[in-house]
Amino acid sequence: MAASSDHGLKGIVWKRIKDTIIADCRKSDIWKIMMLDSFTTKLLSSCCKMSDLMAEKITIVEDLFKIREPVPDMKAIYFMTPTPKCVEAFIDDFKKKPKYKSAYVYFTDYCPDDLFNSMKLHCAKYIRVCKEINLSFMPQEAQVFTCDSPGAFQSIYSPNSQDKKKTLETLADQLVTLCATLDEYPGVRYRKDSNLDNAKTLAEMVDSKLARYYELDDSGKKKGKTQAQLLIVERNFDPVSPILHELTYQAMAYDLIDIQNDTYKYKSKDGSEKQALLNEDDMLWVKLRHKHIAEVSDQIPKMVKEISASKKQPDGKITISNLAQMMKKMPAFRKQLTEKTIHLQLAEDCMKDFSNNVEKLCKAEQDLAVGLDVEGVKVKDPMRTLLPVLLHQYSTHDKIRAVLLYIFSLSGTTDENLNKLIQHVKIEEEREFILNWKELGVPIITAPSMFSRKPTRRDRSQEERYNLSRWTPVIKDVMEDAVENKLDAKEWPHVSECPAAWNGSGAVSARQKHKGSAQDDRRTGSRLIIFIVGGMSFSEMRCAYEVTQAVKSCEVIIGSSHILTPTGLLKDIKALSKGPMESFTIDERSNA
């Protein structure tokens, strides 16, 4: 999604940047240089293209930390995170001999007084503008955001962490900038947890920071709560979803194929190395990403055939005018065909892995996760389901995933049983893959007599589903219950409530009157924002779209510190028991 998009988080973020940074630039006709750190580089590239910046007279985009040639007759825009490292680099540009004519400074978030005073002391006469624009989250997709903070997982869950509170503070600040960008002042709730209090702590931090942020609006009046809810949950509320083999296109691709930074690398039919970016600029990706792989594999070849057939002239005659027409159409044909070929290749790669290994695994995984077999009969002895997986030549990682699903299905197992499983999978030296889940508050070892009450799930027996995709992420139940106003107040305490009229179907008249934005005019209902502490999976992201689609009147937005893949999550879990953590700060987050 680029600047042309007027919907979704990316469009909203680009509008925010245009209304602040770009609006200031337009006041002068001079071409400008823009300086970015790694976080703002990612942020800008997520929501606009270089051509969009060029159109706004920004001629060069530079890395704040690289050695740059001075251009003393040009004005410079600095868009950066308010960290000592960034401010130092900025001061260096002006302290001795100024590199640029003047500086327009924009911070993603609140700039601490000491940093601000340091800038004033050294560079005051060069600074024309200095603003905090409240944009310290990353718009990942139309309804998905992250805090671009994978390190937060270790910081929050490692028993050796030195900076958990600081990390939660940073996440809270980022959530406040999300609400500010959406022009929402939501009621805040969290899921109560007897083992951990991260969700509660974060919810309280966000609520008090929001209250401070919205103390005064432009007209000097206090902003009231809007028709939005923010729900905060711990990762342990559903350990199953990020571990299962998912068979919807996006989740499956990121699990089975090595996709780094949303870039899919592949060999084309002629043997040349190619790469494609999987993002919302690719409308076919947007159309297919949440579909089951069976549908994707069926649809793409049909699309390729349709395009090829449409190239042929209906009467078979070739005239000069026909040729001219075709030449005009060729670039579009070429683009369409390339787009389809990428997905044909990616779907083929997914299916190759599926038929080699995943298909047999999936039945066992689904039975363990759902607790019922395909016929709907209760799985009485989960060990009988697990054993064939352990005896087969699957990879160690796949066996670990199956063992975890077995343990989750029982809400923990005995010490003796766990030792047998670890020996069987031959991971005596790597038992942390399993044991460290306890740091997330997930029961791994329980006494044989202990009885654990499993949460009741929504009945989805009437929904049409594939046999190997019967599991529904728990977050979907939560979203639907929240929209229908059915969340249990004991299980989901309120830190603050939004107006009583909220029921997710929020008609416009029920919205409190506050300074409207373009979004409010476009959107006719309320917003539900979900934040998962400790990472979210692709299948959970998909649920936000499914529930929004089904309800229509409530937009569900989901976010977390980062997006999880099963491999990445297992790696993070294993690392939890490593020695004392190095301090994790927003500075490292923005330059990771």
C-alpha positions in Angstrom: 0.0 0.0 0.0 1.5 3.3 -1.0 0.6 6.9 -0.6 -2.4 6.6 -2.9 -4.1 4.4 -0.4 -6.7 6.2 1.7 -7.7 3.3 3.9 -6.0 1.1 6.4 -3.2 1.9 8.9 -0.6 2.6 6.2 -2.9 5.2 4.6 -3.6 6.8 8.0 0.1 7.0 8.8 1.0 8.5 5.5 -1.8 11.1 6.0 -0.3 12.0 9.4 3.1 12.5 7.9 1.7 14.6 5.1 -0.3 16.7 7.5 2.7 17.5 9.6 6.1 17.1 8.0 5.1 17.5 4.4 2.7 20.4 5.2 5.6 22.3 6.7 7.8 21.6 3.7 5.1 22.9 1.3 5.5 26.4 2.8 8.8 26.9 0.9 9.5 26.0 -2.7 13.1 25.0 -2.0 14.1 21.3 -2.5 15.0 19.6 0.7 17.1 16.7 2.1 15.6 14.2 4.5 17.5 12.4 7.3 16.1 9.2 8.8 17.2 6.6 11.4 16.5 2.9 10.8 13.1 3.0 12.5 11.8 6.0 10.5 13.3 4.5 7.3 11.2 1.4 7.8 8.2 3.6 8.8 8.3 5.7 5.7 9.0 2.9 3.3 6.0 1.0 4.8 3.6 3.8 3.7 5.0 5.7 0.8 7.4 5.5 -2.2 10.4 7.7 -3.1 8.3 9.2 -5.9 5.7 10.4 -3.3 8.5 12.3 -1.5 9.9 13.7 -4.7 6.5 15.1 -5.5 6.8 17.0 -2.2 10.2 18.5 -3.1 12.2 16.1 -1.0 15.0 15.3 -3.3 17.4 13.1 -1.3 16.8 10.7 1.6 19.9 10.1 3.8 20.9 7.8 6.7 21.4 10.0 9.8 24.4 7.9 10.9 26.3 7.8 7.6 29.1 10.2 6.7 27.4 12.8 4.4 28.7 15.7 2.3 27.6 19.1 3.5 25.1 21.0 1.4 25.0 24.4 3.1 22.4 25.9 0.7 19.8 23.3 1.4 17.3 22.9 4.2 17.2 19.5 6.0 14.3 17.6 7.5 15.2 15.3 10.4 12.6 12.6 11.1 13.9 10.4 14.0 13.3 8.6 17.2 14.0 10.7 20.4 17.1 8.8 21.5 20.5 10.1 22.7 22.2 8.5 19.6 19.9 10.3 17.1 20.1 13.7 18.9 23.9 13.4 19.1 24.1 12.7 15.3 21.9 15.7 14.7 24.0 18.0 16.9 27.2 16.8 15.1 25.7 18.1 11.8 25.5 21.7 13.2 27.8 22.0 16.1 31.1 23.0 14.4 30.4 23.8 10.8 26.7 23.5 9.8 26.1 20.9 7.1 22.8 22.5 6.0 21.1 25.9 5.8 18.5 25.0 8.5 16.8 22.1 10.2 13.2 21.0 10.5 13.2 18.4 13.3 10.4 15.8 13.8 10.4 13.2 16.6 8.4 10.0 16.4 7.5 10.4 20.1 8.0 12.6 23.2 11.5 14.0 23.4 13.0 14.0 26.9 13.9 17.4 28.3 17.7 16.7 28.6 17.9 15.8 24.9 15.7 18.8 23.9 17.9 21.2 26.0 21.1 19.8 24.5 19.8 20.5 21.0 18.7 24.0 22.0 22.1 24.7 23.5 24.1 23.7 20.5 21.8 24.3 17.5 19.0 26.7 18.4 19.7 29.2 15.6 19.5 26.5 12.9 16.2 24.9 14.1 13.2 26.2 12.2 10.7 23.6 13.5 10.8 21.0 16.3 7.7 18.8 16.7 6.7 15.5 18.2 4.4 13.8 15.8 3.4 10.7 17.8 4.2 7.9 15.3 6.3 5.3 17.0 4.5 2.2 15.8 4.9 0.4 12.5 1.8 0.0 10.2 2.4 -3.5 9.0 -0.8 -4.1 7.1 -4.2 -2.4 6.7 -5.4 -3.7 10.1 -2.1 -4.8 11.7 0.6 -2.9 13.5 3.8 -3.8 15.4 6.1 -2.0 17.8 9.0 -3.2 15.7 10.4 -4.7 18.9 11.3 -8.4 18.7 13.8 -7.9 21.6 10.8 -7.1 23.9 10.1 -10.9 24.2 13.3 -11.6 26.0 13.0 -8.4 28.0 9.5 -9.2 29.3 9.8 -13.0 29.8 13.4 -13.8 30.6 13.9 -14.5 34.3 17.3 -12.7 33.9 15.8 -9.6 32.4 17.1 -6.3 33.8 14.7 -3.9 32.1 11.2 -5.4 31.9 9.5 -2.3 33.3 11.4 0.0 30.9 10.3 -2.2 27.9 6.7 -2.2 29.0 6.9 1.7 29.4 8.2 1.9 25.8 5.4 -0.4 24.5 2.9 1.7 26.4 4.2 4.9 24.8 4.0 3.3 21.3 0.4 2.2 22.0 -0.5 5.8 23.0 0.9 7.0 19.6 -1.2 4.4 17.8 -4.4 5.7 19.6 -3.4 9.3 18.9 -2.9 8.6 15.2 -6.3 6.9 15.1 -7.8 9.8 17.1 -9.2 7.3 19.6 -9.3 7.5 23.4 -10.3 3.9 24.1 -11.6 2.1 27.2 -8.8 -0.2 28.3 -9.2 -3.8 29.5 -6.8 -6.7 30.0 -7.1 -10.4 30.5 -6.6 -11.4 34.1 -3.8 -14.0 34.6 -3.0 -15.7 37.9 0.7 -16.3 36.8 1.7 -13.1 35.2 0.9 -9.4 35.5 2.4 -8.0 32.2 -1.0 -7.4 30.6 -2.3 -5.7 33.7 0.8 -3.5 34.1 0.8 -2.5 30.4 -2.9 -1.8 30.5 -2.5 0.5 33.5 0.5 2.3 32.0 -1.3 2.9 28.7 -4.4 4.2 30.4 -2.6 6.7 32.5 -0.4 7.9 29.6 -3.6 8.3 27.4 -5.2 10.3 30.2 -2.2 12.6 30.3 -2.0 12.8 26.5 -5.7 13.7 26.1 -5.8 16.1 29.1 -6.2 19.1 26.7 -7.2 19.1 23.1 -6.7 22.0 20.6 -9.6 23.9 21.9 -8.5 23.6 25.5 -11.3 21.1 26.4 -10.6 17.7 27.8 -11.2 14.9 25.2 -13.7 12.3 26.3 -13.5 8.6 25.7 -14.3 7.5 22.1 -16.3 4.5 21.0 -13.2 2.2 21.0 -11.9 -0.5 23.2 -8.3 -1.6 23.7 -7.8 -5.2 25.0 -4.4 -6.4 26.2 -3.6 -10.1 26.5 -0.5 -12.2 27.4 1.0 -14.6 24.8 0.1 -17.5 27.1 -3.6 -17.1 26.6 -3.2 -19.2 23.4 0.2 -21.1 23.0 -1.3 -23.3 20.3 -1.9 -20.9 17.4 1.8 -19.8 16.9 3.0 -23.5 17.0 0.5 -25.3 14.8 1.2 -25.8 11.0 -1.3 -23.3 9.5 -2.6 -24.0 5.9 -3.7 -20.5 5.0 -1.4 -19.0 2.4 0.4 -16.2 4.3 0.9 -18.1 7.5 2.0 -21.2 5.6 4.4 -19.3 3.4 6.1 -17.6 6.4 6.3 -20.9 8.3 7.7 -23.2 5.5 9.6 -20.8 3.3 12.6 -18.7 4.4 11.0 -15.2 3.9 13.2 -12.4 5.4 11.9 -8.8 5.6 8.8 -9.8 3.6 11.1 -10.7 0.7 10.5 -14.1 -1.1 13.5 -15.3 -3.0 13.0 -17.9 -5.7 14.5 -19.4 -8.9 12.5 -18.7 -12.0 11.9 -21.4 -14.7 15.0 -20.2 -16.6 17.1 -20.7 -13.5 17.7 -17.0 -12.7 17.5 -15.8 -9.1 14.5 -13.6 -8.4 12.9 -11.9 -5.5 9.5 -10.4 -4.7 8.2 -8.3 -2.0 5.1 -9.6 -0.2 3.2 -6.5 0.7 0.0 -4.6 0.1 1.2 -3.1 -3.1 0.6 -6.6 -4.6 -3.2 -6.7 -4.8 -3.1 -10.4 -5.6 -1.3 -11.1 -2.4 -3.9 -9.1 -0.5 -6.6 -11.1 -2.2 -5.0 -14.5 -1.6 -3.1 -14.2 1.7 -5.9 -15.4 4.0 -7.3 -18.1 1.8 -6.6 -21.8 2.3 -3.7 -23.2 0.3 -6.1 -25.5 -1.5 -8.0 -22.5 -2.9 -4.9 -20.6 -3.8 -3.4 -23.6 -5.7 -6.7 -23.9 -7.5 -7.1 -20.2 -8.3 -3.7 -19.1 -9.6 -3.3 -21.5 -12.5 -6.8 -20.4 -13.7 -5.8 -16.8 -13.5 -2.7 -17.4 -15.6 -4.7 -19.2 -18.2 -7.3 -16.4 -18.4 -4.5 -13.8 -19.0 -2.8 -15.9 -21.6 -6.2 -16.5 -23.4 -7.0 -12.8 -23.3 -3.8 -11.9 -25.2 -5.1 -13.8 -28.3 -7.1 -11.8 -30.8 -10.7 -13.2 -31.0 -10.7 -13.3 -34.8 -7.0 -14.4 -35.1 -6.2 -11.6 -37.6 -3.1 -9.6 -37.0 -3.3 -6.0 -38.3 -1.1 -3.0 -37.6 -3.7 -1.5 -35.4 -4.1 -4.8 -33.5 -0.4 -4.9 -32.9 -0.3 -1.3 -31.7 -3.1 -2.0 -29.3 -1.4 -5.1 -28.0 1.9 -3.2 -27.6 0.0 -0.7 -25.5 -1.4 -3.4 -23.4 1.8 -5.5 -23.1 3.3 -3.7 -20.0 0.1 -4.4 -18.1 -0.1 -8.0 -19.3 3.6 -8.4 -18.4 2.9 -7.0 -14.9 -0.2 -9.2 -14.4 1.6 -12.3 -15.6 4.7 -11.6 -13.4 2.4 -11.1 -10.3 0.6 -14.4 -11.0 3.9 -16.3 -11.7 5.4 -15.2 -8.3 2.4 -16.6 -6.5 2.3 -19.7 -8.7 5.9 -20.3 -7.6 5.3 -19.5 -3.9 2.2 -21.7 -3.7 4.1 -24.5 -5.4 6.9 -24.2 -2.9 4.4 -24.4 0.0 2.6 -27.4 -1.6 6.0 -29.2 -2.0 6.7 -29.0 1.7 3.1 -29.8 2.5 3.0 -33.1 0.5 6.4 -34.2 1.7 5.9 -33.7 5.4 3.2 -31.3 6.7 0.1 -33.1 5.4 0.6 -36.2 7.7 1.6 -34.0 10.6 -1.4 -31.7 10.3 -4.0 -34.4 11.2 -2.3 -35.2 14.4 -1.7 -31.5 15.3 -5.3 -30.6 14.7 -6.6 -33.6 16.8 -4.3 -32.5 19.7 -5.2 -28.8 19.4 -8.9 -29.2 19.0 -9.2 -32.3 21.3 -11.5 -33.9 18.7 -10.9 -36.0 15.6 -12.3 -35.2 12.2 -15.5 -37.0 13.0 -15.9 -34.9 16.2 -15.0 -37.8 18.5 -13.1 -36.7 21.7 -9.4 -37.6 21.7 -9.3 -39.8 24.8 -5.6 -40.7 24.7 -3.5 -37.8 23.2 -0.4 -40.0 23.5 -1.8 -42.4 20.8 -2.1 -39.3 18.5 1.4 -38.1 19.3 3.3 -41.5 19.0 3.1 -41.9 15.2 4.6 -38.4 14.8 7.5 -39.3 17.1 8.2 -42.6 15.3 8.2 -40.9 11.8 11.3 -39.3 10.2 10.1 -35.7 10.9 12.6 -33.0 11.7 13.4 -32.4 15.3 11.6 -29.0 15.2 8.4 -30.6 13.9 8.6 -33.2 16.6 9.1 -30.5 19.3 6.0 -28.6 17.9 4.0 -31.8 18.2 5.2 -32.6 21.7 4.3 -29.0 22.8 0.8 -29.4 21.3 0.4 -32.7 23.3 1.5 -30.9 26.5 -0.8 -27.9 25.9 -3.7 -30.3 25.2 -3.2 -31.8 28.7 -2.4 -28.4 30.4 0.9 -29.9 31.5 2.4 -33.4 31.9 4.3 -35.2 34.6 8.1 -34.9 35.1 8.6 -38.5 34.2 6.5 -38.4 31.0 8.3 -35.2 29.9 11.7 -36.8 30.4 10.6 -39.8 28.2 9.4 -37.5 25.5 12.7 -35.4 25.6 14.7 -38.6 25.3 12.5 -39.9 22.4 13.0 -36.6 20.4 16.7 -36.7 21.4 16.7 -33.1 22.7 18.3 -33.7 26.1 20.7 -30.8 25.4 17.9 -28.6 24.1 15.1 -29.2 26.6 14.7 -25.5 27.0 12.6 -25.5 23.8 9.9 -27.1 26.0 10.7 -26.2 29.6 11.0 -22.5 29.1 7.3 -22.1 28.2 6.8 -21.9 32.0 8.3 -18.4 31.9 5.3 -17.4 29.8 3.0 -18.9 32.4 2.1 -21.9 30.3 1.8 -25.1 32.4 4.4 -27.6 31.3 4.9 -29.9 34.4 1.9 -30.7 36.6 1.2 -33.3 39.3 -0.8 -36.3 37.9 -3.8 -35.5 40.2 -4.1 -31.8 39.1 -7.1 -30.9 37.2 -7.0 -27.9 35.0 -10.2 -26.3 33.7 -10.0 -25.6 30.0 -11.6 -22.4 28.8 -14.9 -23.0 26.9 -14.6 -22.3 23.2 -17.2 -21.0 20.8 -19.0 -23.8 18.9 -17.8 -23.6 15.3 -19.1 -27.1 14.2 -21.5 -25.5 11.7 -18.7 -23.4 10.0 -17.5 -24.9 6.8 -13.8 -25.9 7.4 -11.1 -28.1 5.9 -10.3 -31.2 7.9 -6.7 -30.2 8.4 -7.6 -26.6 9.4 -10.2 -27.2 12.2 -8.4 -25.1 14.8 -9.5 -21.5 15.3 -7.2 -19.1 17.2 -8.5 -18.2 20.6 -8.2 -14.5 19.8 -11.1 -14.9 17.3 -13.4 -15.9 20.2 -12.2 -12.9 22.1 -12.8 -10.5 19.2 -16.3 -11.8 18.6 -17.2 -11.8 22.3 -15.8 -8.2 22.6 -17.8 -7.0 19.6 -21.0 -8.6 21.0 -20.2 -7.2 24.5 -20.0 -10.7 26.0 -16.6 -10.5 27.6 -16.7 -11.6 31.3 -15.8 -8.6 33.5 -14.1 -10.8 36.1 -11.8 -12.4 33.4 -11.4 -9.1 31.5 -11.3 -6.3 34.1 -11.7 -2.7 33.0 -8.9 -0.2 33.7 -11.2 2.4 32.2 -14.5 2.1 30.4 -15.5 3.6 27.1 -19.1 5.0 26.8 -21.8 2.6 27.9 -23.3 2.6 24.4 -20.3 0.5 23.2 -21.4 -2.8 21.8 -19.1 -3.1 18.8 -21.9 -2.4 16.4 -21.5 1.3 17.4 -23.8 3.3 15.2 -22.4 6.7 14.4 -24.9 8.5 16.6 -23.4 6.6 19.6 -19.9 8.0 19.0 -19.0 10.8 21.2 -18.7 14.1 19.4 -15.1 15.0 19.2 -13.0 16.6 16.5 -13.7 14.4 13.6 -11.2 13.1 11.1 -11.5 11.8 7.6 -11.5 8.3 9.0 -14.5 9.0 11.2 -16.5 10.1 8.2 -15.5 7.0 6.3 -15.9 4.6 9.2 -19.4 4.1 10.6 -18.8 2.0 13.6 -16.5 1.5 16.5 -12.9 0.2 16.8 -11.6 -2.8 18.7 -7.8 -2.7 19.2 -6.1 -5.9 20.4 -2.5 -5.9 21.7 -0.8 -9.3 22.4 2.2 -9.1 24.8 4.9 -11.3 23.4 4.2 -11.5 19.7 1.3 -12.4 17.4 1.0 -15.1 14.7 -0.2 -14.7 11.1 -3.3 -16.7 11.8 -4.2 -14.3 14.6 -3.7 -11.3 12.2 -6.1 -13.0 9.8 -8.8 -13.1 12.5 -8.9 -9.3 12.7 -9.9 -9.2 9.0 -12.4 -12.1 9.3 -14.2 -10.5 12.2 -14.2 -7.0 10.6 -15.6 -8.6 7.4 -18.3 -10.5 9.3 -19.4 -7.6 11.6 -18.9 -4.7 9.1 -19.7 -2.1 11.8 -16.6 -2.7 13.9 -13.0 -2.4 12.7 -10.7 -4.8 14.5 -7.0 -3.8 14.6 -4.4 -6.2 16.0 -0.9 -5.5 17.1 2.1 -6.7 19.1 5.7 -6.1 19.8 6.4 -8.2 16.6 5.1 -11.0 14.4 5.9 -14.6 15.2 6.8 -17.5 13.1 7.0 -21.0 14.7 10.7 -21.2 14.2 11.4 -17.7 15.5 9.2 -18.3 18.6 10.9 -21.6 19.5 14.3 -19.8 19.1 13.1 -17.0 21.4 11.7 -19.5 24.0 15.0 -21.5 24.1 17.0 -18.2 24.6 14.9 -17.3 27.7 17.2 -19.2 30.1 20.5 -17.6 28.8 22.6 -15.5 31.2 21.8 -11.9 32.3 20.2 -9.8 29.6 21.8 -6.8 28.1 19.7 -3.7 28.6 17.1 -3.4 25.9 16.2 0.2 25.1 14.2 2.1 22.5 17.6 3.2 21.1 18.4 -0.4 20.2 14.9 -1.0 19.0 15.1 1.9 16.5 18.4 0.8 15.2 17.9 -3.0 15.2 
